[in-house]
Amino acid sequence: MLITEQLARERTRSNLKEAEQLRCARRLRTLRRAQRIEQRAERRMIEAWRRTASLREVIESADY
């Protein structure tokens, strides 16, 4: 009976360790995804600023 209890404890410990590793992996995936989305948004914003500046130049040159 002692061996069975010991095996059960080891199995539980193993399951808890695996669950913690999965949690860490999920957090890391979520963080990486958020970073990619943020970088994409930053690139779009920079491109929008460039287009705005370009349009301003066209408008200003048309005024003169």
N, C-alpha and C positions, 0 to 999 in steps of 0.2 A: 504494500500500500504506500509506503514511503516513496518508492520509485515513481509511482503514478502521480503522487502529489508534486514531486520534484519536476517531473516532465510537464505537468500542467502549469506550474509556476514559470518554467523556462519558456513554454509556449506563449503564455500571457505576456511575459517580458518581451519576447520576440515580436509579438503582434503590436504591442505598444510602441516599440522602437520603429517598426515598419510604418505604423500610422504617423508617427512624428516626422519620419523622412518624407512621406507622401505630402504631409502638410507643408513642409519646407519647399518641396519641389513645386507644389501648386502656387505657393506665394511667389516663388521666383518666376514662374511662368507668367503670373498675373503682372508682376512688376515689369518684366521685359515687354509684355504686350502694351502696358501703359506707356512705357518709354517710347516704343515705336509709334504709337498714336500721337504722343506729344511731339516727337520729332517731325512727323508728317504734317501736323498742324502748324508747327513753326515754319516749315518750308513753304507751306501754302500762304501763310501770313506774309513772309518775306516777298514772295512772288506777287502778292496783291499790292504790297507797298511799291514794288518796282513798277507795276502796271499803272498805279495811281500817279507816281512821279512822271512816268512817260506821258500819260494823258494830260497832266498839268502842263508839261512843256509844250505839248501840241496846242493846248488851249491858249497858253500865254503867247506863243508865237503867232497864233491866229489873231490875237487882239491887237498886235502891233502892225 
